[in-house]
Amino acid sequence: MSVSALVENLMLLAYERGLGTCWMTGPRYVADEIDRFLGVTDKEFVCAVVLGYPDQTPPVPPRKTGKIQFIGF
């Protein structure tokens, strides 16, 4: 959970500074190869975060209505 909080805050800070990010867990399937390439022996690979300047801003999808019903307290 600590890593999740760290990555989320990293991504929010990057967005605030005009950077785009993508949280990727797919590389975990090749974590051993990545560790060997980087020379890491005593850490656990959790995720990769791609970071860069986006060349476009995708449109915000419309909200889905009727999915939540508040009954009361």
DSSP file (Angstrom, degrees, kcal/mol; ACC not computed):
  #  RESIDUE AA STRUCTURE BP1 BP2  ACC     N-H-->O    O-->H-N    N-H-->O    O-->H-N    TCO  KAPPA ALPHA  PHI   PSI    X-CA   Y-CA   Z-CA
    1    1 A M     >        0   0    0      0, 0.0     4,-2.2     0, 0.0     5,-0.2   0.000 360.0 360.0 360.0 -31.2    0.0    0.0    0.0
    2    2 A S  H  >  +     0   0    0      1,-0.2     4,-2.3     2,-0.2     5,-0.1   0.908 360.0  49.3 -63.9 -40.8    2.9    2.3    0.6
    3    3 A V  H  > S+     0   0    0      2,-0.2     4,-2.9     1,-0.2     5,-0.2   0.906 109.2  53.0 -64.9 -40.6    4.1    1.9   -3.0
    4    4 A S  H  > S+     0   0    0      1,-0.2     4,-2.4     2,-0.2    -2,-0.2   0.919 110.3  46.8 -60.4 -44.2    0.6    2.6   -4.2
    5    5 A A  H  X S+     0   0    0     -4,-2.2     4,-2.2     2,-0.2    -1,-0.2   0.905 113.3  49.5 -64.4 -41.5    0.4    5.9   -2.3
    6    6 A L  H  X S+     0   0    0     -4,-2.3     4,-2.4     2,-0.2    -2,-0.2   0.940 112.8  45.8 -62.7 -48.1    3.8    6.9   -3.4
    7    7 A V  H  X S+     0   0    0     -4,-2.9     4,-2.5     1,-0.2    -2,-0.2   0.906 111.6  52.4 -65.0 -41.3    3.1    6.2   -7.1
    8    8 A E  H  X S+     0   0    0     -4,-2.4     4,-2.3    -5,-0.2    -1,-0.2   0.937 112.0  45.4 -59.4 -46.5   -0.3    8.0   -6.9
    9    9 A N  H  X S+     0   0    0     -4,-2.2     4,-2.4     1,-0.2    -1,-0.2   0.872 111.2  53.3 -66.5 -36.6    1.3   11.1   -5.4
   10   10 A L  H  X S+     0   0    0     -4,-2.4     4,-2.3     2,-0.2    -1,-0.2   0.922 110.7  47.2 -60.5 -44.5    4.1   11.0   -8.0
   11   11 A M  H  X S+     0   0    0     -4,-2.5     4,-2.3     2,-0.2    -2,-0.2   0.882 111.8  49.8 -67.3 -38.7    1.5   10.9  -10.8
   12   12 A L  H  X S+     0   0    0     -4,-2.3     4,-2.1     2,-0.2    -1,-0.2   0.904 111.6  48.6 -66.1 -41.0   -0.5   13.8   -9.3
   13   13 A L  H  X S+     0   0    0     -4,-2.4     4,-1.1     2,-0.2    -2,-0.2   0.902 111.1  50.4 -64.9 -40.7    2.6   15.9   -8.9
   14   14 A A  H ><>S+     0   0    0     -4,-2.3     5,-2.8     1,-0.2     3,-0.5   0.922 110.0  50.2 -63.0 -43.9    3.6   15.1  -12.5
   15   15 A Y  H ><5S+     0   0    0     -4,-2.3     3,-1.9     1,-0.2    -1,-0.2   0.902 105.8  56.4 -60.6 -41.5    0.1   16.1  -13.8
   16   16 A E  H 3<5S+     0   0    0     -4,-2.1    -1,-0.2     1,-0.3    -2,-0.2   0.802 108.4  48.7 -59.9 -29.0    0.3   19.4  -11.8
   17   17 A R  T <<5S-     0   0    0     -4,-1.1    -1,-0.3    -3,-0.5    -2,-0.2   0.223 126.6 -98.3 -98.6  13.9    3.5   20.2  -13.7
   18   18 A G  T < 5S+     0   0    0     -3,-1.9     2,-0.3     1,-0.3    -3,-0.2   0.625  80.6 131.2  85.2  13.7    2.1   19.4  -17.1
   19   19 A L      < -     0   0    0     -5,-2.8     2,-0.3    -6,-0.2    -1,-0.3  -0.717  48.7-137.1 -99.9 150.7    3.4   15.8  -17.5
   20   20 A G  E     -A   52   0A   0     32,-4.0    32,-2.1    -2,-0.3     2,-0.3  -0.787  22.8-172.4-101.7 150.5    1.5   12.7  -18.5
   21   21 A T  E     -A   51   0A   0     -2,-0.3     2,-0.3    30,-0.2    30,-0.2  -0.918  16.1-162.1-137.5 162.6    1.9    9.4  -16.7
   22   22 A C  E     -A   50   0A   0     28,-1.4    28,-2.3    -2,-0.3     2,-0.6  -0.912  16.2-143.0-148.5 122.2    0.9    5.8  -17.1
   23   23 A W  E     -A   49   0A   0     -2,-0.3     2,-0.5    26,-0.2    26,-0.2  -0.751  25.2-171.2 -85.4 118.6    1.0    3.3  -14.3
   24   24 A M  E     +A   48   0A   0     24,-3.3    24,-2.8    -2,-0.6    -2,-0.0  -0.950  27.0 167.9-120.1 127.2    2.0   -0.1  -15.7
   25   25 A T    >   +     0   0    0     -2,-0.5     3,-1.9    22,-0.2     4,-0.2   0.490  63.1  90.8-107.9  -8.5    2.1   -3.4  -13.9
   26   26 A G  G >  S+     0   0    0      1,-0.3     3,-2.1     2,-0.2     4,-0.2   0.865  75.5  65.8 -54.2 -40.6    2.5   -5.5  -17.1
   27   27 A P  G >  S+     0   0    0      0, 0.0     3,-1.7     0, 0.0    -1,-0.3   0.644  79.2  83.6 -60.7 -11.3    6.3   -5.4  -16.8
   28   28 A R  G X  S+     0   0    0     -3,-1.9     3,-1.4     1,-0.3     4,-0.2   0.788  78.7  67.4 -60.7 -24.5    6.0   -7.5  -13.6
   29   29 A Y  G <  S+     0   0    0     -3,-2.1    -1,-0.3     1,-0.3     3,-0.1   0.730 109.9  34.4 -68.1 -20.3    5.8  -10.5  -15.8
   30   30 A V  G <> S+     0   0    0     -3,-1.7     4,-2.2    -4,-0.2    -1,-0.3  -0.072  79.6 128.2-120.7  31.5    9.5   -9.9  -16.8
   31   31 A A  H <> S+     0   0    0     -3,-1.4     4,-2.8     1,-0.2     5,-0.2   0.861  70.7  55.3 -58.1 -39.2   10.6   -8.6  -13.4
   32   32 A D  H  > S+     0   0    0     -4,-0.2     4,-2.3     1,-0.2    -1,-0.2   0.913 109.1  47.0 -62.6 -42.1   13.6  -11.0  -13.2
   33   33 A E  H  > S+     0   0    0     -3,-0.3     4,-2.4     2,-0.2    -1,-0.2   0.895 112.9  49.3 -66.2 -39.5   14.9   -9.8  -16.6
   34   34 A I  H  X S+     0   0    0     -4,-2.2     4,-2.4    -7,-0.2     6,-0.2   0.919 110.4  50.7 -65.3 -43.4   14.5   -6.1  -15.6
   35   35 A D  H  X>S+     0   0    0     -4,-2.8     5,-2.4     1,-0.2     4,-1.2   0.916 111.7  47.7 -60.2 -43.6   16.3   -6.7  -12.3
   36   36 A R  H  <5S+     0   0    0     -4,-2.3     3,-0.3     3,-0.2    -1,-0.2   0.917 111.5  50.5 -63.5 -42.5   19.2   -8.4  -14.1
   37   37 A F  H  <5S+     0   0    0     -4,-2.4    -2,-0.2     1,-0.2    -1,-0.2   0.897 117.4  39.3 -62.3 -40.9   19.4   -5.6  -16.6
   38   38 A L  H  <5S-     0   0    0     -4,-2.4    -1,-0.2    -5,-0.1    -2,-0.2   0.572 110.2-120.7 -85.8 -10.1   19.4   -3.0  -13.9
   39   39 A G  T  <5 +     0   0    0     -4,-1.2     2,-0.4    -3,-0.3    -3,-0.2   0.767  58.5 153.1  76.2  25.3   21.7   -5.0  -11.6
   40   40 A V      < +     0   0    0     -5,-2.4    -1,-0.3    -6,-0.2    -2,-0.1  -0.758  11.0 156.9 -92.6 130.5   19.1   -5.0   -8.8
   41   41 A T        +     0   0    0     -2,-0.4    -1,-0.1     3,-0.0    -5,-0.0   0.590  68.5  44.1-124.3 -19.4   19.3   -8.0   -6.4
   42   42 A D  S    S+     0   0    0      2,-0.0     2,-0.3     0, 0.0    -2,-0.0   0.122  96.5  77.9-120.7  22.6   17.7   -6.9   -3.1
   43   43 A K  S    S-     0   0    0     -8,-0.0     2,-0.5     0, 0.0    -8,-0.0  -0.870  70.2-124.0-127.5 160.8   14.5   -5.1   -4.2
   44   44 A E        -     0   0    0     -2,-0.3     2,-0.5    -9,-0.0    -3,-0.0  -0.928  22.2-131.8-107.9 126.0   11.0   -6.1   -5.4
   45   45 A F        +     0   0    0     -2,-0.5     3,-0.1     1,-0.2   -14,-0.1  -0.633  34.4 165.7 -74.6 123.5    9.8   -4.8   -8.7
   46   46 A V        -     0   0    0     -2,-0.5     2,-0.3     1,-0.4    -1,-0.2   0.816  54.8 -30.7-108.4 -48.8    6.3   -3.4   -8.2
   47   47 A C        -     0   0    0    -20,-0.1    -1,-0.4   -19,-0.0     2,-0.4  -0.975  48.2-121.3-162.2 169.7    5.4   -1.3  -11.3
   48   48 A A  E     -A   24   0A   0    -24,-2.8   -24,-3.3    -2,-0.3     2,-0.5  -0.953  18.4-155.0-119.0 144.2    6.7    1.0  -14.0
   49   49 A V  E     -A   23   0A   0     -2,-0.4     2,-0.4   -26,-0.2   -26,-0.2  -0.973   6.9-150.1-122.4 118.2    5.6    4.5  -14.5
   50   50 A V  E     -A   22   0A   0    -28,-2.3   -28,-1.4    -2,-0.5     2,-0.4  -0.711  19.5-171.4 -84.5 136.3    5.9    6.1  -17.9
   51   51 A L  E     +A   21   0A   0     -2,-0.4     2,-0.3   -30,-0.2   -30,-0.2  -0.995  21.5 112.9-135.7 131.8    6.5    9.9  -17.7
   52   52 A G  E     -A   20   0A   0    -32,-2.1   -32,-4.0    -2,-0.4    -2,-0.0  -0.986  64.3 -70.5-177.5 178.3    6.5   12.5  -20.4
   53   53 A Y        -     0   0    0     -2,-0.3   -34,-0.1   -34,-0.2     2,-0.1  -0.795  50.0-133.3 -89.7 119.4    4.9   15.5  -22.1
   54   54 A P        -     0   0    0      0, 0.0     3,-0.1     0, 0.0    -1,-0.0  -0.418   6.0-151.7 -72.5 146.8    1.6   14.5  -23.8
   55   55 A D  S    S+     0   0    0      1,-0.1     2,-0.3    -2,-0.1    -2,-0.0   0.423  79.8  22.7 -95.9   0.5    1.0   15.8  -27.3
   56   56 A Q        -     0   0    0      2,-0.0    -1,-0.1     0, 0.0     0, 0.0  -0.984  67.9-131.2-156.1 161.5   -2.8   15.7  -26.8
   57   57 A T        -     0   0    0     -2,-0.3     3,-0.1    -3,-0.1     0, 0.0  -0.964  29.7-134.8-117.7 112.6   -5.4   15.8  -24.1
   58   58 A P        -     0   0    0      0, 0.0     2,-0.0     0, 0.0    -2,-0.0  -0.318  30.5 -99.6 -65.3 149.1   -8.1   13.1  -24.5
   59   59 A P        -     0   0    0      0, 0.0     0, 0.0     0, 0.0     0, 0.0  -0.345  36.8-108.1 -67.5 149.6  -11.7   14.3  -24.1
   60   60 A V        -     0   0    0     -3,-0.1     3,-0.1     1,-0.1    -3,-0.0  -0.652  36.9-121.5 -76.5 126.4  -13.3   13.6  -20.8
   61   61 A P        -     0   0    0      0, 0.0     3,-0.1     0, 0.0    -1,-0.1  -0.347  33.5 -97.7 -67.4 150.8  -15.9   10.8  -21.2
   62   62 A P        -     0   0    0      0, 0.0     2,-0.1     0, 0.0     0, 0.0  -0.331  43.5-100.5 -67.0 151.0  -19.5   11.7  -20.2
   63   63 A R        -     0   0    0     -3,-0.1     2,-0.7     1,-0.1    -3,-0.0  -0.413  30.1-123.9 -69.4 145.8  -20.7   10.7  -16.8
   64   64 A K        -     0   0    0     -2,-0.1     3,-0.5    -3,-0.1     2,-0.2  -0.832  30.4-154.9 -91.4 119.4  -22.8    7.6  -16.5
   65   65 A T        +     0   0    0     -2,-0.7     0, 0.0     1,-0.2     0, 0.0  -0.549  66.7  33.8 -93.7 159.9  -26.1    8.5  -14.8
   66   66 A G  S    S+     0   0    0      2,-0.2    -1,-0.2    -2,-0.2     3,-0.1   0.616  82.7 108.3  77.5  13.3  -28.4    6.2  -12.9
   67   67 A K  S    S+     0   0    0     -3,-0.5     2,-0.4     1,-0.2    -2,-0.1   0.715  73.8  47.6 -93.6 -23.2  -25.6    4.0  -11.4
   68   68 A I        -     0   0    0      2,-0.0     2,-0.5     0, 0.0    -2,-0.2  -0.967  62.1-169.6-123.2 133.8  -25.7    5.3   -7.8
   69   69 A Q        -     0   0    0     -2,-0.4     2,-0.6    -3,-0.1     0, 0.0  -0.976  12.0-150.5-124.6 119.3  -28.9    5.6   -5.7
   70   70 A F        +     0   0    0     -2,-0.5     3,-0.1     1,-0.2    -2,-0.0  -0.785  15.8 177.9 -87.9 121.5  -28.7    7.4   -2.4
   71   71 A I        -     0   0    0     -2,-0.6     2,-0.3     1,-0.3    -1,-0.2   0.777  45.2-105.4 -94.1 -31.6  -31.4    6.0   -0.1
   72   72 A G              0   0    0      1,-0.1    -1,-0.3     0, 0.0     0, 0.0  -0.796 360.0 360.0 133.9-176.7  -30.6    8.1    3.0
   73   73 A F              0   0    0     -2,-0.3    -1,-0.1    -3,-0.1    -3,-0.0   0.409 360.0 360.0-101.0 360.0  -28.9    7.9    6.4
